[in-house]
């Protein structure tokens, strides 16, 4: 019995830790733990490869439900990024945020801080941004256990709050909660992550409903 229970408990924790590597890398780089360019090769890409390998192996194992959680969480998180971006980019264009963060992340990934963005660096920044949110989706799908999908809403807000107290806002020069830039900064960040959490909850609930319907059809 222990040989069955142990991996069912330990594997989700291990997968959550691996999925957290990419989102943590950006604030870690701003805290001085290496450049984002360096961390991309030493942490972000290896962690992404491990996630893909784990998904492929688990899909054909007795723990296939973990592969399903990885897949559904990644898709839901990536889709929810569209809702986040609708709010974030609008706020940026209105002057409520200081920088276009995906573009900045691309500059840091390509180690072009002194040179500025290119089309390639901007595309890489957005790809990293979407992958981070896919990772947040995987973390939620793996860690929610029996919690209802709507718990993704406070989860999204918590991510936004984490960003507002992270080393990133200090590096941007806006201060904790963006106090040096104005209330609009924090309001935009929280509204964007509220949209992310709401879209994440909807996407996960939709996929769960489809899975249950498919199971009923197979049982019939």
Backbone as CSV, one residue per row, in Angstrom:
resi,resn,N_x,N_y,N_z,CA_x,CA_y,CA_z,C_x,C_y,C_z
1,UNK,0.826,-1.211,0.000,0.000,0.000,0.000,0.863,1.266,0.000
2,UNK,1.938,1.261,0.815,2.787,2.441,0.895,3.452,2.752,-0.441
3,UNK,3.798,1.685,-1.185,4.452,1.910,-2.474,3.513,2.565,-3.481
4,UNK,2.206,2.470,-3.236,1.230,3.118,-4.117,0.933,4.529,-3.636
5,UNK,0.761,4.697,-2.311,0.394,5.992,-1.760,1.527,6.998,-1.893
6,UNK,2.771,6.538,-1.663,3.893,7.474,-1.656,4.021,8.264,-2.950
7,UNK,4.073,7.608,-4.141,4.194,8.403,-5.361,2.979,9.275,-5.631
8,UNK,1.806,8.850,-5.186,0.609,9.662,-5.401,0.657,10.949,-4.580
9,UNK,1.414,10.942,-3.487,1.563,12.145,-2.677,2.808,12.930,-3.055
10,UNK,3.915,12.230,-3.277,5.189,12.897,-3.530,5.288,13.459,-4.943
11,UNK,4.754,12.738,-5.923,4.884,13.191,-7.303,4.214,14.538,-7.565
12,UNK,2.974,14.761,-7.091,2.390,16.089,-7.313,3.223,17.202,-6.696
13,UNK,3.776,16.963,-5.502,4.613,17.976,-4.852,5.856,18.247,-5.686
14,UNK,6.484,17.176,-6.184,7.675,17.341,-7.018,7.344,18.084,-8.306
15,UNK,6.209,17.748,-8.922,5.814,18.403,-10.172,5.481,19.875,-9.940
16,UNK,4.854,20.182,-8.816,4.565,21.578,-8.474,5.863,22.358,-8.323
17,UNK,6.853,21.756,-7.652,8.144,22.419,-7.465,8.825,22.689,-8.802
18,UNK,8.766,21.713,-9.718,9.387,21.896,-11.030,8.647,22.971,-11.830
19,UNK,7.301,22.957,-11.772,6.509,23.955,-12.498,6.742,25.359,-11.958
20,UNK,7.104,25.464,-10.676,7.320,26.780,-10.063,8.642,27.405,-10.464
21,UNK,9.548,26.622,-11.047,10.883,27.125,-11.374,10.817,28.313,-12.326
22,UNK,10.068,28.172,-13.397,10.032,29.232,-14.408,9.438,30.535,-13.875
23,UNK,8.261,30.526,-13.209,7.736,31.793,-12.693,8.634,32.446,-11.643
24,UNK,9.367,31.629,-10.871,10.222,32.171,-9.815,11.514,32.749,-10.398
25,UNK,11.910,32.283,-11.578,13.183,32.710,-12.149,13.234,34.219,-12.401
26,UNK,12.142,34.797,-12.871,12.147,36.239,-13.166,12.384,37.077,-11.914
27,UNK,11.574,36.926,-10.843,11.878,37.698,-9.636,13.234,37.341,-9.034
28,UNK,13.670,36.080,-9.172,14.984,35.701,-8.645,16.096,36.460,-9.370
29,UNK,15.932,36.629,-10.677,16.943,37.374,-11.433,16.965,38.841,-11.008
30,UNK,15.801,39.395,-10.686,15.739,40.789,-10.251,16.255,40.969,-8.826
31,UNK,16.306,39.854,-8.087,16.865,39.900,-6.734,18.376,39.692,-6.732
32,UNK,18.944,39.430,-7.913,20.376,39.307,-8.008,20.920,37.895,-8.049
33,UNK,20.029,36.902,-8.218,20.467,35.506,-8.267,20.783,35.071,-9.698
34,UNK,21.578,35.851,-10.384,21.911,35.564,-11.771,21.010,36.325,-12.719
35,UNK,21.436,36.459,-13.954,20.612,37.135,-14.950,19.546,36.180,-15.463
36,UNK,18.485,36.729,-16.025,17.427,35.884,-16.584,17.975,35.081,-17.764
37,UNK,18.922,35.653,-18.485,19.575,34.949,-19.594,20.276,33.686,-19.077
38,UNK,20.997,33.812,-17.983,21.695,32.666,-17.397,20.707,31.647,-16.838
39,UNK,19.687,32.147,-16.138,18.714,31.246,-15.528,17.887,30.506,-16.570
40,UNK,17.746,31.098,-17.748,17.000,30.417,-18.809,17.663,29.091,-19.174
41,UNK,18.987,29.089,-19.222,19.716,27.877,-19.600,19.927,26.924,-18.422
42,UNK,20.095,27.484,-17.235,20.396,26.629,-16.087,19.149,26.102,-15.382
43,UNK,18.017,26.810,-15.491,16.818,26.414,-14.750,15.553,26.326,-15.610
44,UNK,15.237,27.378,-16.339,13.932,27.462,-17.004,13.767,26.374,-18.069
45,UNK,14.722,26.269,-18.987,14.608,25.275,-20.058,14.698,23.839,-19.525
46,UNK,15.633,23.530,-18.595,15.643,22.167,-18.028,14.350,21.817,-17.304
47,UNK,13.778,22.769,-16.563,12.520,22.497,-15.853,11.390,22.254,-16.842
48,UNK,11.341,23.036,-17.919,10.309,22.838,-18.943,10.452,21.466,-19.588
49,UNK,11.696,21.062,-19.862,11.925,19.741,-20.447,11.481,18.638,-19.492
50,UNK,11.744,18.797,-18.200,11.319,17.807,-17.211,9.803,17.684,-17.160
51,UNK,9.113,18.825,-17.259,7.648,18.803,-17.258,7.127,18.007,-18.451
52,UNK,7.691,18.246,-19.621,7.249,17.545,-20.838,7.517,16.050,-20.726
53,UNK,8.707,15.687,-20.246,9.049,14.274,-20.092,8.132,13.614,-19.065
54,UNK,7.902,14.301,-17.936,7.026,13.749,-16.905,5.622,13.527,-17.451
55,UNK,5.113,14.488,-18.204,3.776,14.347,-18.797,3.715,13.130,-19.714
56,UNK,4.734,12.963,-20.560,4.745,11.844,-21.506,4.813,10.496,-20.789
57,UNK,5.621,10.416,-19.739,5.762,9.161,-19.002,4.518,8.850,-18.170
58,UNK,3.974,9.881,-17.515,2.804,9.669,-16.662,1.556,9.326,-17.470
59,UNK,1.514,9.805,-18.698,0.335,9.564,-19.546,0.098,8.083,-19.773
60,UNK,1.179,7.292,-19.741,1.082,5.858,-19.996,1.328,5.043,-18.722
61,UNK,1.084,5.649,-17.577,1.339,4.984,-16.300,0.041,4.883,-15.491
62,UNK,0.067,4.162,-14.370,-1.115,4.116,-13.495,-1.454,5.475,-12.875
63,UNK,-0.525,6.435,-12.985,-0.764,7.780,-12.449,-1.114,8.752,-13.576
64,UNK,-1.881,8.272,-14.525,-2.211,9.095,-15.693,-3.032,10.327,-15.321
65,UNK,-3.675,10.298,-14.138,-4.439,11.483,-13.733,-3.531,12.687,-13.505
66,UNK,-2.262,12.426,-13.146,-1.309,13.525,-12.989,-0.951,14.127,-14.341
67,UNK,-0.826,13.285,-15.352,-0.588,13.788,-16.709,-1.770,14.624,-17.173
68,UNK,-2.976,14.184,-16.849,-4.176,14.937,-17.222,-4.190,16.292,-16.530
69,UNK,-3.779,16.316,-15.253,-3.734,17.579,-14.518,-2.696,18.519,-15.119
70,UNK,-1.529,17.982,-15.493,-0.503,18.807,-16.125,-1.019,19.397,-17.435
71,UNK,-1.621,18.545,-18.258,-2.102,19.003,-19.556,-3.226,20.010,-19.451
72,UNK,-4.234,19.685,-18.636,-5.375,20.601,-18.513,-4.968,21.900,-17.835
73,UNK,-4.083,21.811,-16.832,-3.623,23.018,-16.149,-2.821,23.917,-17.066
74,UNK,-1.943,23.318,-17.884,-1.126,24.109,-18.805,-1.995,24.818,-19.838
75,UNK,-2.945,24.106,-20.406,-3.825,24.705,-21.414,-4.685,25.803,-20.795
76,UNK,-5.248,25.521,-19.616,-6.094,26.512,-18.948,-5.296,27.757,-18.584
77,UNK,-4.066,27.564,-18.080,-3.239,28.702,-17.709,-2.852,29.552,-18.903
78,UNK,-2.495,28.892,-20.007,-2.123,29.634,-21.211,-3.321,30.409,-21.764
79,UNK,-4.501,29.777,-21.773,-5.700,30.469,-22.248,-6.065,31.644,-21.345
80,UNK,-5.902,31.450,-20.037,-6.222,32.516,-19.079,-5.302,33.717,-19.249
81,UNK,-4.128,33.507,-19.834,-3.209,34.617,-20.082,-3.825,35.635,-21.034
82,UNK,-4.691,35.169,-21.933,-5.349,36.091,-22.863,-6.216,37.091,-22.104
83,UNK,-6.910,36.603,-21.060,-7.724,37.501,-20.241,-6.838,38.461,-19.462
84,UNK,-5.748,37.935,-18.917,-4.813,38.791,-18.178,-4.249,39.876,-19.084
85,UNK,-3.850,39.488,-20.290,-3.250,40.442,-21.215,-4.231,41.512,-21.669
86,UNK,-5.502,41.140,-21.800,-6.506,42.131,-22.201,-6.555,43.286,-21.208
87,UNK,-6.405,42.966,-19.920,-6.412,44.000,-18.883,-5.041,44.662,-18.774
88,UNK,-3.988,43.841,-18.709,-2.646,44.387,-18.493,-2.227,45.312,-19.623
89,UNK,-2.414,44.859,-20.877,-1.952,45.662,-22.011,-2.764,46.943,-22.136
90,UNK,-4.057,46.858,-21.842,-4.880,48.073,-21.856,-4.369,49.063,-20.816
91,UNK,-4.087,48.547,-19.620,-3.544,49.416,-18.575,-2.205,50.012,-18.963
92,UNK,-1.366,49.222,-19.606,-0.067,49.734,-20.058,-0.240,50.845,-21.082
93,UNK,-1.139,50.651,-22.048,-1.354,51.666,-23.078,-1.944,52.943,-22.510
94,UNK,-2.691,52.797,-21.415,-3.283,53.973,-20.769,-2.309,54.669,-19.827
95,UNK,-1.114,54.102,-19.679,-0.112,54.717,-18.813,-0.208,54.304,-17.367
96,UNK,-0.964,53.230,-17.083,-1.116,52.786,-15.699,0.037,51.905,-15.224
97,UNK,0.852,51.422,-16.172,2.013,50.600,-15.842,3.234,51.188,-16.533
98,UNK,4.372,51.041,-15.892,5.577,51.716,-16.378,6.179,51.029,-17.596
99,UNK,6.216,49.718,-17.596,6.886,48.976,-18.659,5.962,47.906,-19.229
100,UNK,6.249,47.534,-20.473,5.582,46.390,-21.088,6.364,45.147,-20.663
101,UNK,5.892,44.463,-19.622,6.686,43.423,-18.974,7.110,42.284,-19.903
102,UNK,6.239,41.741,-20.754,6.712,40.677,-21.651,7.868,41.135,-22.542
103,UNK,7.800,42.373,-23.009,8.892,42.909,-23.819,10.169,43.018,-22.999
104,UNK,10.022,43.472,-21.750,11.175,43.572,-20.850,11.769,42.197,-20.568
105,UNK,10.910,41.206,-20.344,11.408,39.860,-20.081,12.174,39.325,-21.289
106,UNK,11.712,39.642,-22.490,12.420,39.216,-23.685,13.798,39.853,-23.787
107,UNK,13.889,41.126,-23.450,15.184,41.818,-23.446,16.141,41.158,-22.464
108,UNK,15.623,40.811,-21.283,16.459,40.166,-20.272,16.840,38.744,-20.686
109,UNK,15.905,38.018,-21.303,16.215,36.667,-21.768,17.332,36.670,-22.814
110,UNK,17.307,37.669,-23.689,18.312,37.754,-24.755,19.532,38.572,-24.346
111,UNK,19.550,39.008,-23.087,20.675,39.788,-22.556,20.933,41.033,-23.410
112,UNK,19.834,41.754,-23.679,19.912,42.952,-24.512,19.475,44.192,-23.737
113,UNK,19.702,44.218,-22.433,19.197,45.332,-21.629,19.758,46.675,-22.110
114,UNK,21.018,46.676,-22.526,21.630,47.930,-22.981,21.327,48.229,-24.446
115,UNK,20.798,47.235,-25.171,20.580,47.389,-26.613,19.121,47.613,-26.984
116,UNK,18.202,47.123,-26.139,16.792,47.295,-26.438,16.185,46.077,-27.107
117,UNK,14.878,46.081,-27.271,14.173,44.898,-27.793,14.320,44.728,-29.290
118,UNK,14.174,43.478,-29.710,14.046,43.139,-31.126,12.759,42.324,-31.270
119,UNK,12.396,42.026,-32.493,11.207,41.205,-32.706,11.392,39.838,-32.055
120,UNK,12.583,39.259,-32.198,12.850,37.937,-31.627,12.773,37.969,-30.104
121,UNK,13.356,39.010,-29.495,13.333,39.082,-28.032,11.920,39.307,-27.516
122,UNK,11.131,40.096,-28.242,9.747,40.337,-27.818,8.920,39.067,-27.915
123,UNK,9.095,38.316,-28.995,8.379,37.046,-29.132,8.798,36.073,-28.030
124,UNK,10.086,36.043,-27.712,10.565,35.176,-26.634,9.991,35.613,-25.294
125,UNK,9.885,36.922,-25.082,9.314,37.424,-23.838,7.861,37.028,-23.667
126,UNK,7.092,37.115,-24.751,5.690,36.703,-24.672,5.566,35.191,-24.503
127,UNK,6.451,34.440,-25.163,6.432,32.989,-24.987,6.733,32.627,-23.542
128,UNK,7.691,33.304,-22.941,8.028,33.070,-21.532,6.856,33.457,-20.625
129,UNK,6.208,34.553,-20.958,5.046,35.025,-20.196,3.915,33.984,-20.225
130,UNK,3.613,33.477,-21.408,2.549,32.471,-21.537,2.951,31.166,-20.850
131,UNK,4.225,30.796,-20.951,4.678,29.572,-20.286,4.573,29.719,-18.767
132,UNK,4.925,30.885,-18.242,4.794,31.107,-16.799,3.354,30.901,-16.344
133,UNK,2.410,31.445,-17.097,1.008,31.301,-16.714,0.521,29.873,-16.915
134,UNK,1.076,29.169,-17.917,0.783,27.741,-18.054,1.284,26.994,-16.821
135,UNK,2.458,27.389,-16.315,2.997,26.773,-15.097,2.088,27.054,-13.897
136,UNK,1.584,28.284,-13.789,0.645,28.597,-12.705,-0.616,27.741,-12.830
137,UNK,-1.046,27.507,-14.054,-2.195,26.633,-14.269,-1.912,25.209,-13.831
138,UNK,-0.722,24.705,-14.158,-0.349,23.356,-13.732,-0.270,23.255,-12.213
139,UNK,0.299,24.279,-11.580,0.412,24.275,-10.118,-0.967,24.207,-9.481
140,UNK,-1.894,24.989,-10.008,-3.251,24.972,-9.451,-3.930,23.638,-9.690
141,UNK,-3.810,23.106,-10.897,-4.466,21.834,-11.223,-3.913,20.689,-10.380
142,UNK,-2.613,20.707,-10.108,-1.999,19.646,-9.308,-2.285,19.803,-7.818
143,UNK,-2.398,21.035,-7.356,-2.486,21.277,-5.926,-3.869,21.539,-5.375
144,UNK,-4.871,21.625,-6.226,-6.195,21.987,-5.708,-6.929,20.816,-5.081
145,UNK,-6.498,19.580,-5.358,-7.129,18.385,-4.808,-8.628,18.417,-5.099
146,UNK,-9.456,18.508,-4.056,-10.908,18.482,-4.277,-11.547,19.871,-4.214
147,UNK,-10.726,20.911,-4.162,-11.270,22.260,-4.148,-11.974,22.552,-5.468
148,UNK,-13.027,23.333,-5.398,-13.768,23.698,-6.606,-12.929,24.625,-7.485
149,UNK,-13.263,24.648,-8.756,-12.483,25.418,-9.721,-12.473,26.910,-9.395
150,UNK,-13.529,27.432,-8.745,-13.584,28.870,-8.499,-12.487,29.336,-7.535
151,UNK,-11.823,28.395,-6.853,-10.688,28.773,-6.010,-9.544,29.340,-6.846
152,UNK,-9.607,29.167,-8.149,-8.597,29.778,-9.019,-8.677,31.303,-8.967
153,UNK,-9.823,31.864,-8.586,-9.964,33.325,-8.537,-9.098,33.914,-7.418
154,UNK,-9.248,33.487,-6.146,-8.318,33.998,-5.123,-6.878,33.596,-5.404
155,UNK,-6.691,32.461,-6.048,-5.340,32.031,-6.430,-4.716,33.050,-7.382
156,UNK,-5.474,33.491,-8.364,-4.972,34.499,-9.296,-4.645,35.807,-8.595
157,UNK,-5.523,36.233,-7.669,-5.266,37.467,-6.927,-4.003,37.324,-6.079
158,UNK,-3.808,36.143,-5.484,-2.608,35.899,-4.681,-1.344,36.020,-5.530
159,UNK,-1.406,35.544,-6.779,-0.259,35.691,-7.679,0.020,37.173,-7.921
160,UNK,-1.045,37.949,-8.136,-0.880,39.384,-8.337,-0.268,40.068,-7.127
161,UNK,-0.731,39.705,-5.936,-0.166,40.269,-4.712,1.303,39.882,-4.566
162,UNK,1.617,38.635,-4.915,3.004,38.198,-4.862,3.888,39.025,-5.783
163,UNK,3.369,39.339,-6.962,4.125,40.180,-7.897,4.356,41.573,-7.318
164,UNK,3.343,42.116,-6.660,3.427,43.486,-6.148,4.394,43.642,-4.981
165,UNK,4.780,42.535,-4.349,5.766,42.615,-3.271,7.077,41.929,-3.661
166,UNK,7.191,41.550,-4.926,8.372,40.826,-5.389,9.511,41.798,-5.713
167,UNK,10.729,41.269,-5.893,11.854,42.128,-6.300,11.646,42.811,-7.646
168,UNK,10.698,42.329,-8.447,10.466,42.915,-9.767,10.030,44.374,-9.641
169,UNK,9.095,44.653,-8.746,8.596,46.031,-8.637,9.688,46.969,-8.116
170,UNK,10.582,46.432,-7.290,11.709,47.245,-6.827,12.657,47.538,-7.981
171,UNK,12.910,46.519,-8.817,13.791,46.707,-9.968,13.192,47.686,-10.982
172,UNK,11.870,47.695,-11.096,11.196,48.630,-12.003,11.204,50.060,-11.469
173,UNK,11.502,50.207,-10.186,11.535,51.525,-9.572,10.184,52.062,-9.147
174,UNK,9.176,51.181,-9.083,7.835,51.646,-8.709,7.539,51.402,-7.234
175,UNK,8.408,50.676,-6.541,8.212,50.432,-5.118,7.191,49.340,-4.846
176,UNK,7.134,48.886,-3.584,6.164,47.872,-3.201,4.751,48.330,-3.523
177,UNK,3.984,47.461,-4.125,2.607,47.754,-4.541,2.536,48.930,-5.524
178,UNK,3.674,49.298,-6.115,3.691,50.375,-7.094,3.427,51.745,-6.513
179,UNK,3.714,51.950,-5.207,3.363,53.212,-4.547,4.081,54.405,-5.154
180,UNK,5.252,54.195,-5.754,5.997,55.306,-6.339,5.489,55.685,-7.729
181,UNK,4.580,54.884,-8.266,4.067,55.140,-9.607,2.612,55.587,-9.585
182,UNK,1.896,55.224,-8.530,0.484,55.586,-8.445,-0.388,54.363,-8.217
183,UNK,-1.589,54.601,-7.696,-2.495,53.507,-7.361,-2.913,52.702,-8.591
184,UNK,-2.815,53.343,-9.757,-3.245,52.655,-10.980,-2.400,51.414,-11.267
185,UNK,-1.132,51.433,-10.853,-0.263,50.290,-11.106,-0.790,49.056,-10.391
186,UNK,-0.996,49.168,-9.084,-1.499,48.027,-8.311,-2.891,47.624,-8.778
187,UNK,-3.734,48.613,-9.092,-5.091,48.312,-9.537,-5.068,47.519,-10.842
188,UNK,-4.179,47.884,-11.766,-4.077,47.176,-13.034,-3.573,45.753,-12.831
189,UNK,-2.538,45.607,-11.990,-1.979,44.277,-11.721,-3.032,43.367,-11.099
190,UNK,-3.749,43.862,-10.104,-4.743,43.033,-9.418,-5.931,42.731,-10.334
191,UNK,-6.354,43.720,-11.116,-7.464,43.482,-12.045,-7.068,42.451,-13.102
192,UNK,-5.825,42.534,-13.581,-5.354,41.578,-14.580,-5.307,40.169,-14.007
193,UNK,-4.859,40.040,-12.771,-4.771,38.713,-12.169,-6.130,38.198,-11.698
194,UNK,-7.054,39.103,-11.415,-8.430,38.688,-11.177,-9.015,38.094,-12.456
195,UNK,-8.737,38.760,-13.582,-9.190,38.233,-14.872,-8.535,36.885,-15.164
196,UNK,-7.257,36.763,-14.830,-6.551,35.494,-15.027,-7.187,34.384,-14.201
197,UNK,-7.419,34.649,-12.918,-8.008,33.639,-12.048,-9.401,33.236,-12.495
198,UNK,-10.195,34.210,-12.920,-11.554,33.921,-13.377,-11.527,33.068,-14.640
199,UNK,-10.660,33.428,-15.587,-10.550,32.650,-16.825,-9.987,31.264,-16.549
200,UNK,-9.047,31.159,-15.611,-8.476,29.866,-15.247,-9.550,28.962,-14.654
201,UNK,-10.369,29.515,-13.759,-11.458,28.738,-13.157,-12.431,28.256,-14.226
202,UNK,-12.783,29.151,-15.144,-13.722,28.788,-16.214,-13.152,27.689,-17.097
203,UNK,-11.870,27.831,-17.492,-11.255,26.847,-18.389,-11.132,25.482,-17.729
204,UNK,-10.755,25.456,-16.453,-10.615,24.186,-15.746,-11.979,23.534,-15.545
205,UNK,-12.975,24.335,-15.202,-14.316,23.800,-15.022,-14.861,23.242,-16.329
206,UNK,-14.594,23.936,-17.422,-15.059,23.480,-18.731,-14.425,22.151,-19.096
207,UNK,-13.121,22.028,-18.884,-12.437,20.780,-19.216,-12.875,19.648,-18.286
208,UNK,-13.129,19.967,-17.010,-13.605,18.951,-16.071,-14.983,18.449,-16.478
209,UNK,-15.846,19.362,-16.900,-17.187,18.973,-17.333,-17.128,18.090,-18.570
210,UNK,-16.236,18.420,-19.489,-16.094,17.611,-20.700,-15.546,16.229,-20.365
211,UNK,-14.609,16.165,-19.409,-14.036,14.870,-19.014,-15.089,13.986,-18.378
212,UNK,-15.923,14.574,-17.517,-16.984,13.797,-16.872,-18.006,13.315,-17.891
213,UNK,-18.321,14.170,-18.860,-19.274,13.770,-19.903,-18.716,12.625,-20.746
214,UNK,-17.400,12.681,-21.039,-16.759,11.627,-21.810,-16.753,10.315,-21.027
215,UNK,-16.500,10.389,-19.717,-16.503,9.182,-18.865,-17.886,8.557,-18.826
216,UNK,-18.930,9.394,-18.740,-20.302,8.859,-18.722,-20.637,8.174,-20.044
217,UNK,-20.174,8.768,-21.144,-20.431,8.168,-22.454,-19.722,6.833,-22.590
218,UNK,-18.468,6.762,-22.077,-17.715,5.503,-22.149,-18.347,4.435,-21.267
219,UNK,-18.847,4.854,-20.093,-19.491,3.907,-19.192,-20.793,3.376,-19.781
220,UNK,-21.498,4.255,-20.497,-22.756,3.826,-21.126,-22.481,2.887,-22.288
